[in-house]
Every structure is written in structure tokens, then in C-alpha cells.
């Protein structure tokens, strides 16, 4: 399986929202360079992900988004299960959507671009864009979607209840700049 991920931390000027003219790879009063808001994950379409016409089945786009989220969490030093923080915590999905713009075909290379749309006390909302790769550069947008996750704690009887996101995780993530979210 072809998969490469890389964390993008503040690679742009963010003067539009803040007036700051520093390259966003350096800390300033507006952003913290130790906090992440973006992840890009590259893959190639596998034969098993396609239908008889060689087109990726729509359900696989949710797997692609989740795979990018898992890689993002690993880049922060955590598992998406949160078992490394507290075995009773989890991150169930409470909302997911995807709008399809163009098909992906067997052996196409593509990039999943994850952005943190919102980080709240008990939830994280991710925005995803999937691009066809041409010569290792993002080209046509294939799909756009989102996932909302909440932090939940399992009690002794197995029931789940919303819980605060662990501070060790919250302290590593921030909302992406509006110019990226609104593209």
C-alpha cells in the first residue's frame, strides 16, 4: 500500500486574518507553532476499493478520511482510540458526510487533506478534501467531506457519556486558519 503523510504546520502567511506578516512556520502571538491544524495523506487506489467499472466505491471515501485522521493523531503521538491516554475514553463519530465531485479510478494517486475546522471542549470537527495527484501535486478536487468526533467515556456497565477531550490532546491541536477552511 502506498501511503505517505506529512504534517503541515503554519506554512502560510496569515496576514489576512491577523495582520501578522511572519511566515506561519514561526511562533507569533496569533498561532502556536507546536499546535497542529492540518495533515496531508497520499495513497494509491487499490483494486479492492473499486467496483466492476474500476471506479472507487463511494463508501471508501469515508475510509480514506478516517485513515488520514488516524495518521494525523499518530503524528501527535496518540492513537485514535485514546488508549494511550485513558482506556475508558474513545472518540466515536457522531456525524460524517461526503460530497463527490469526480470519480477516482484504480491506481489513481490521490491526497487526503485534513483540516481542523473546530476544536471544542468535547468534540473535534474535521474538514476533508480529496485531490487527484498529478506529478505528486494536488490537482482536481475529487470529493469534500467532514467528520465530527466526540470524546466519550465508558462506565463500568458499558454505557457511553460525553467527556472532556484530554488536555494533553487539546494542547496539540488548533483550528485551521479561516483562509484554508473557506477555500
Backbone as CSV, one residue per row, in Angstrom:
resi,resn,N_x,N_y,N_z,CA_x,CA_y,CA_z,C_x,C_y,C_z
1,UNK,0.845,-1.180,0.000,0.000,0.000,0.000,0.884,1.234,0.000
2,UNK,0.568,2.178,-0.842,1.309,3.420,-0.970,0.680,4.453,-0.055
3,UNK,1.374,4.844,0.980,0.832,5.846,1.886,1.961,6.701,2.429
4,UNK,1.840,7.973,2.255,2.820,8.921,2.775,2.033,10.022,3.450
5,UNK,2.436,10.413,4.615,1.762,11.513,5.298,2.768,12.554,5.708
6,UNK,2.326,13.771,5.757,3.204,14.819,6.256,2.370,15.908,6.910
7,UNK,2.886,16.382,8.018,2.206,17.388,8.807,2.601,18.758,8.308
8,UNK,1.621,19.585,8.075,1.859,20.946,7.642,1.579,21.833,8.837
9,UNK,2.567,22.545,9.278,2.376,23.437,10.417,2.631,24.863,9.947
10,UNK,1.571,25.601,9.801,1.659,27.037,9.598,2.574,27.418,8.449
11,UNK,2.340,26.895,7.286,3.223,27.125,6.158,2.885,28.397,5.388
12,UNK,1.833,29.058,5.763,1.371,30.205,5.007,1.482,31.481,5.808
13,UNK,1.462,32.593,5.100,1.277,33.861,5.778,-0.155,33.882,6.294
14,UNK,-0.371,34.436,7.425,-1.731,34.511,7.933,-2.116,35.961,8.176
15,UNK,-1.610,36.822,7.330,-1.849,38.259,7.483,-3.293,38.654,7.194
16,UNK,-4.015,37.873,6.396,-5.382,38.250,6.060,-6.270,38.364,7.292
17,UNK,-6.123,37.432,8.236,-6.967,37.447,9.422,-6.370,38.259,10.565
18,UNK,-5.040,38.312,10.650,-4.417,38.850,11.849,-3.573,40.088,11.623
19,UNK,-3.195,40.363,10.392,-2.277,41.461,10.131,-0.825,41.056,10.342
20,UNK,-0.579,39.828,10.789,0.770,39.346,11.047,1.448,39.037,9.717
21,UNK,2.690,39.455,9.552,3.392,39.220,8.289,4.501,38.179,8.423
22,UNK,4.578,37.504,9.544,5.571,36.446,9.693,5.150,35.221,8.905
23,UNK,6.133,34.460,8.444,5.790,33.149,7.913,5.225,32.339,9.055
24,UNK,4.187,31.655,8.805,3.483,30.958,9.874,4.212,29.722,10.360
25,UNK,5.425,29.470,9.899,6.203,28.369,10.446,6.873,28.798,11.741
26,UNK,6.792,30.061,12.072,7.392,30.578,13.295,6.298,31.016,14.251
27,UNK,6.530,30.854,15.556,5.501,31.255,16.512,5.291,32.765,16.502
28,UNK,4.080,33.176,16.743,3.756,34.580,16.913,2.611,34.660,17.899
29,UNK,2.121,35.845,18.150,1.044,35.986,19.125,-0.275,35.413,18.624
30,UNK,-0.392,35.096,17.322,-1.643,34.605,16.755,-1.722,33.090,16.684
31,UNK,-0.591,32.413,16.530,-0.575,30.961,16.380,0.564,30.377,17.184
32,UNK,0.391,29.141,17.583,1.394,28.418,18.338,1.963,27.342,17.423
33,UNK,3.247,27.445,17.105,3.859,26.520,16.137,3.911,25.086,16.633
34,UNK,3.668,24.853,17.925,3.686,23.482,18.421,2.318,22.824,18.306
35,UNK,1.316,23.555,17.800,-0.032,23.014,17.660,-0.336,22.766,16.186
36,UNK,-1.002,21.662,15.905,-1.267,21.264,14.525,-2.706,21.557,14.135
37,UNK,-2.918,21.837,12.857,-4.268,22.044,12.336,-4.468,21.406,10.967
38,UNK,-3.449,20.745,10.427,-3.515,20.279,9.053,-2.696,19.000,8.886
39,UNK,-3.189,18.111,8.030,-2.470,16.878,7.696,-2.771,16.532,6.253
40,UNK,-1.759,16.073,5.534,-1.953,15.609,4.163,-1.450,14.179,4.075
41,UNK,-2.256,13.352,3.439,-2.018,11.904,3.396,-2.169,11.451,1.948
42,UNK,-1.136,10.816,1.391,-1.181,10.386,-0.006,-1.274,8.875,-0.105
43,UNK,-2.049,8.418,-1.095,-2.253,6.983,-1.325,-2.496,6.725,-2.810
44,UNK,-2.568,5.435,-3.122,-2.944,4.977,-4.459,-4.180,4.103,-4.309
45,UNK,-5.115,4.219,-5.234,-6.337,3.411,-5.193,-5.979,1.944,-5.424
46,UNK,-6.434,1.091,-4.514,-6.223,-0.349,-4.604,-7.377,-0.974,-5.395
47,UNK,-7.107,-2.118,-6.031,-8.125,-2.806,-6.820,-9.345,-3.156,-5.974
48,UNK,-9.118,-3.576,-4.734,-10.217,-3.996,-3.861,-11.146,-2.842,-3.472
49,UNK,-10.750,-1.606,-3.740,-11.560,-0.438,-3.396,-12.495,-0.018,-4.529
50,UNK,-12.431,-0.730,-5.652,-13.181,-0.315,-6.836,-14.331,-1.271,-7.147
51,UNK,-15.241,-0.765,-7.989,-16.335,-1.602,-8.472,-15.938,-2.224,-9.813
52,UNK,-16.890,-2.847,-10.495,-16.599,-3.522,-11.772,-16.136,-2.564,-12.864
53,UNK,-16.455,-1.291,-12.741,-16.027,-0.300,-13.733,-14.667,0.302,-13.388
54,UNK,-14.068,-0.144,-12.278,-12.768,0.380,-11.875,-12.858,1.707,-11.131
55,UNK,-14.070,2.087,-10.726,-14.295,3.345,-10.002,-14.367,3.045,-8.509
56,UNK,-13.768,3.921,-7.707,-13.795,3.736,-6.257,-15.240,3.771,-5.755
57,UNK,-15.604,2.771,-4.954,-16.929,2.713,-4.341,-17.052,3.858,-3.345
58,UNK,-18.219,4.502,-3.311,-18.405,5.716,-2.507,-18.063,5.534,-1.032
59,UNK,-18.312,4.371,-0.468,-18.064,4.153,0.960,-16.582,4.248,1.306
60,UNK,-15.714,3.988,0.340,-14.279,4.037,0.609,-13.789,5.443,0.918
61,UNK,-14.505,6.459,0.480,-14.083,7.826,0.782,-14.112,8.076,2.290
62,UNK,-15.054,7.454,2.986,-15.091,7.578,4.448,-13.884,6.875,5.071
63,UNK,-13.471,5.749,4.485,-12.261,5.067,4.967,-11.032,5.938,4.731
64,UNK,-10.971,6.605,3.581,-9.835,7.476,3.281,-9.755,8.624,4.291
65,UNK,-10.905,9.207,4.615,-10.919,10.304,5.592,-10.470,9.797,6.951
66,UNK,-10.982,8.637,7.351,-10.615,8.095,8.654,-9.136,7.722,8.708
67,UNK,-8.607,7.202,7.630,-7.189,6.852,7.577,-6.322,8.101,7.762
68,UNK,-6.705,9.196,7.141,-5.963,10.452,7.312,-6.052,10.938,8.756
69,UNK,-7.233,10.789,9.354,-7.388,11.192,10.759,-6.485,10.351,11.663
70,UNK,-6.425,9.042,11.436,-5.573,8.175,12.244,-4.114,8.596,12.116
71,UNK,-3.662,8.886,10.890,-2.277,9.315,10.674,-2.012,10.655,11.370
72,UNK,-2.984,11.567,11.315,-2.869,12.859,11.998,-2.684,12.656,13.499
73,UNK,-3.524,11.800,14.092,-3.423,11.539,15.532,-2.080,10.888,15.880
74,UNK,-1.621,9.943,15.049,-0.316,9.318,15.305,0.803,10.350,15.232
75,UNK,0.673,11.328,14.319,1.708,12.368,14.209,1.790,13.211,15.477
76,UNK,0.703,13.231,16.246,0.676,13.970,17.508,1.122,13.095,18.680
77,UNK,1.407,11.814,18.397,1.868,10.905,19.433,0.764,10.143,20.135
78,UNK,-0.423,10.100,19.524,-1.559,9.429,20.169,-2.245,8.479,19.198
79,UNK,-2.983,7.550,19.770,-3.827,6.662,18.983,-5.222,7.273,18.907
80,UNK,-5.922,7.016,17.835,-7.293,7.499,17.705,-8.209,6.838,18.736
81,UNK,-7.778,5.737,19.311,-8.570,5.083,20.352,-8.393,5.746,21.714
82,UNK,-7.398,6.592,21.853,-7.041,7.268,23.109,-6.602,6.291,24.190
83,UNK,-6.340,5.041,23.821,-5.929,4.035,24.803,-4.603,4.397,25.453
84,UNK,-3.797,5.207,24.780,-2.527,5.629,25.367,-2.726,6.696,26.453
85,UNK,-3.915,7.305,26.500,-4.220,8.341,27.492,-5.075,7.773,28.614
86,UNK,-6.178,7.087,28.235,-7.116,6.531,29.225,-7.933,5.454,28.520
87,UNK,-7.842,4.234,28.996,-8.516,3.106,28.350,-10.033,3.244,28.322
88,UNK,-10.604,4.068,29.194,-12.064,4.240,29.230,-12.543,5.286,28.233
89,UNK,-11.629,6.029,27.597,-12.014,7.078,26.643,-12.030,6.545,25.225
90,UNK,-12.849,7.162,24.387,-12.895,6.848,22.967,-13.356,8.070,22.200
91,UNK,-13.270,7.978,20.875,-13.677,9.082,20.005,-14.686,8.603,18.963
92,UNK,-15.913,8.322,19.366,-16.901,7.885,18.375,-17.266,9.007,17.403
93,UNK,-17.646,8.618,16.209,-18.101,9.565,15.184,-19.585,9.805,15.397
94,UNK,-19.983,11.065,15.391,-21.402,11.377,15.556,-21.990,11.995,14.293
95,UNK,-21.124,12.362,13.340,-21.606,12.900,12.066,-20.509,12.703,11.027
96,UNK,-20.914,12.325,9.829,-19.982,12.196,8.704,-20.731,12.510,7.425
97,UNK,-20.058,13.205,6.507,-20.673,13.492,5.212,-19.584,13.570,4.149
98,UNK,-19.990,13.375,2.905,-19.060,13.474,1.788,-19.834,13.878,0.532
99,UNK,-19.321,14.878,-0.154,-19.868,15.309,-1.450,-18.859,14.928,-2.524
100,UNK,-19.336,14.237,-3.537,-18.469,13.708,-4.580,-18.512,14.623,-5.796
101,UNK,-17.324,14.948,-6.316,-17.243,15.847,-7.462,-16.800,15.135,-8.745
102,UNK,-15.895,14.175,-8.613,-15.370,13.423,-9.755,-15.022,12.017,-9.284
103,UNK,-14.988,11.051,-10.171,-14.619,9.692,-9.750,-13.111,9.524,-9.577
104,UNK,-12.739,8.588,-8.734,-11.362,8.105,-8.635,-11.349,6.715,-9.234
105,UNK,-10.268,6.368,-9.927,-10.162,5.085,-10.611,-9.004,4.263,-10.049
106,UNK,-9.054,2.965,-10.309,-7.992,2.051,-9.917,-6.635,2.619,-10.313
107,UNK,-5.705,2.579,-9.363,-4.319,3.029,-9.486,-4.150,4.547,-9.555
108,UNK,-5.237,5.322,-9.468,-5.059,6.777,-9.330,-4.338,7.053,-8.019
109,UNK,-3.472,8.035,-8.018,-2.872,8.515,-6.778,-3.665,9.729,-6.331
110,UNK,-3.880,9.823,-5.030,-4.695,10.916,-4.507,-4.150,11.387,-3.168
111,UNK,-4.591,12.570,-2.755,-4.190,13.144,-1.478,-5.428,13.498,-0.680
112,UNK,-5.422,13.108,0.585,-6.491,13.483,1.509,-5.942,14.617,2.365
113,UNK,-6.617,15.736,2.326,-6.189,16.926,3.061,-7.147,17.112,4.242
114,UNK,-6.637,16.930,5.459,-7.415,17.085,6.679,-7.158,18.477,7.246
115,UNK,-8.217,19.160,7.637,-8.122,20.446,8.333,-8.967,20.369,9.597
116,UNK,-8.479,20.938,10.685,-9.263,21.015,11.914,-10.184,22.224,11.777
117,UNK,-11.473,21.946,11.586,-12.458,23.020,11.425,-12.804,23.652,12.766
118,UNK,-12.845,22.814,13.805,-13.218,23.307,15.127,-12.713,22.337,16.176
119,UNK,-12.224,22.880,17.276,-11.908,22.040,18.429,-12.648,22.634,19.613
120,UNK,-13.479,21.803,20.202,-14.333,22.242,21.302,-13.949,21.485,22.562
121,UNK,-14.663,21.707,23.633,-14.337,21.044,24.898,-14.489,19.535,24.811
122,UNK,-15.501,19.067,24.052,-15.779,17.634,23.982,-15.750,17.087,22.562
123,UNK,-15.459,17.914,21.564,-15.565,17.456,20.175,-14.502,18.090,19.287
124,UNK,-14.206,17.393,18.202,-13.352,17.917,17.132,-14.122,17.736,15.834
125,UNK,-14.134,18.778,15.018,-14.756,18.705,13.692,-13.637,18.817,12.662
126,UNK,-13.553,17.806,11.803,-12.556,17.791,10.737,-13.222,18.106,9.405
127,UNK,-12.486,18.783,8.558,-12.885,19.027,7.180,-11.883,18.261,6.307
128,UNK,-12.371,17.596,5.277,-11.506,16.821,4.386,-11.718,17.241,2.940
129,UNK,-10.634,17.243,2.202,-10.690,17.419,0.750,-9.816,16.339,0.134
130,UNK,-10.322,15.729,-0.910,-9.568,14.668,-1.584,-9.260,15.158,-2.993
131,UNK,-7.965,15.133,-3.328,-7.490,15.639,-4.617,-6.807,14.531,-5.398
132,UNK,-7.011,14.528,-6.704,-6.258,13.666,-7.594,-4.840,14.215,-7.667
133,UNK,-3.839,13.346,-7.548,-2.448,13.786,-7.657,-1.995,13.674,-9.099
134,UNK,-1.353,14.708,-9.573,-0.751,14.736,-10.897,0.707,15.135,-10.707
135,UNK,1.634,14.249,-11.040,3.058,14.504,-10.822,3.338,14.894,-9.374
136,UNK,2.708,14.193,-8.445,2.853,14.397,-6.999,2.319,15.737,-6.499
137,UNK,1.519,16.439,-7.289,0.902,17.694,-6.857,-0.614,17.562,-6.901
138,UNK,-1.304,18.134,-5.911,-2.770,18.075,-5.923,-3.335,18.763,-7.169
139,UNK,-4.278,18.090,-7.798,-4.939,18.634,-8.979,-6.422,18.802,-8.727
140,UNK,-7.240,18.113,-9.521,-8.692,18.236,-9.414,-9.199,17.771,-8.057
141,UNK,-10.169,18.515,-7.515,-10.814,18.077,-6.285,-11.783,16.951,-6.631
142,UNK,-11.631,15.829,-5.944,-12.453,14.645,-6.191,-13.662,14.628,-5.262
143,UNK,-13.433,14.966,-3.993,-14.508,14.921,-3.003,-14.171,15.873,-1.859
144,UNK,-15.208,16.204,-1.109,-15.074,17.065,0.064,-16.009,16.516,1.129
145,UNK,-15.528,16.442,2.358,-16.363,15.878,3.408,-15.973,16.363,4.780
146,UNK,-16.570,15.737,5.775,-16.281,16.109,7.146,-16.680,15.017,8.108
147,UNK,-16.038,15.030,9.258,-16.347,14.092,10.335,-16.356,14.872,11.643
148,UNK,-17.362,14.623,12.463,-17.413,15.169,13.816,-17.213,14.021,14.784
149,UNK,-16.234,14.183,15.664,-15.987,13.175,16.688,-16.214,13.802,18.054
150,UNK,-16.647,12.990,18.990,-16.790,13.461,20.370,-15.974,12.540,21.267
151,UNK,-15.537,13.100,22.360,-14.852,12.298,23.360,-15.920,11.657,24.240
152,UNK,-15.803,10.366,24.459,-16.785,9.647,25.280,-16.059,8.754,26.268
153,UNK,-16.649,8.651,27.431,-16.117,7.784,28.492,-17.078,6.621,28.698
154,UNK,-16.515,5.423,28.761,-17.310,4.219,29.010,-17.301,3.943,30.515
155,UNK,-18.495,3.778,31.083,-18.574,3.467,32.514,-18.506,1.953,32.734
156,UNK,-18.595,1.529,33.966,-18.453,0.108,34.320,-19.488,-0.781,33.648
157,UNK,-20.686,-0.236,33.383,-21.740,-1.039,32.752,-21.682,-0.971,31.225
158,UNK,-20.697,-0.250,30.672,-20.527,-0.188,29.227,-21.233,0.956,28.542
159,UNK,-21.918,1.793,29.301,-22.603,2.953,28.712,-21.608,4.059,28.405
160,UNK,-21.879,4.790,27.321,-21.021,5.905,26.922,-21.655,7.227,27.319
161,UNK,-20.814,8.164,27.738,-21.267,9.518,28.046,-20.201,10.486,27.554
162,UNK,-20.628,11.615,27.024,-19.689,12.624,26.545,-18.751,13.037,27.675
163,UNK,-17.510,13.283,27.303,-16.486,13.642,28.272,-15.598,14.730,27.673
164,UNK,-14.888,15.429,28.505,-13.965,16.460,28.035,-12.823,15.797,27.262
165,UNK,-12.390,16.443,26.169,-11.193,15.978,25.473,-10.009,16.114,26.425
166,UNK,-9.128,15.134,26.462,-7.963,15.246,27.339,-7.119,16.470,26.969
167,UNK,-6.666,17.184,27.968,-5.870,18.395,27.735,-4.589,18.075,26.972
168,UNK,-4.007,16.904,27.211,-2.787,16.519,26.502,-3.026,16.456,24.986
169,UNK,-4.245,16.144,24.566,-4.603,16.143,23.148,-4.998,17.545,22.688
170,UNK,-5.874,18.202,23.441,-6.321,19.563,23.084,-5.159,20.527,22.930
171,UNK,-4.123,20.344,23.731,-2.988,21.269,23.711,-2.137,21.134,22.452
172,UNK,-2.384,20.089,21.656,-1.595,19.855,20.442,-2.345,20.221,19.166
173,UNK,-3.609,20.589,19.291,-4.453,20.834,18.112,-5.061,22.217,18.207
174,UNK,-5.146,22.892,17.055,-5.872,24.155,16.995,-6.672,24.234,15.708
175,UNK,-7.600,25.154,15.673,-8.431,25.388,14.494,-7.548,25.899,13.355
176,UNK,-7.829,25.401,12.158,-7.101,25.869,10.970,-7.489,27.312,10.667
177,UNK,-6.597,28.064,10.034,-6.936,29.438,9.644,-8.133,29.468,8.699
178,UNK,-8.941,30.507,8.838,-10.156,30.639,8.023,-9.868,30.624,6.527
179,UNK,-8.719,31.174,6.089,-8.439,31.188,4.654,-8.307,29.783,4.094
180,UNK,-7.829,28.825,4.888,-7.748,27.433,4.443,-9.121,26.768,4.489
181,UNK,-9.858,27.039,5.557,-11.175,26.400,5.716,-12.181,26.871,4.671
182,UNK,-12.042,28.084,4.206,-13.015,28.665,3.280,-12.651,28.513,1.814
183,UNK,-11.611,27.738,1.517,-11.225,27.555,0.107,-12.217,26.683,-0.608
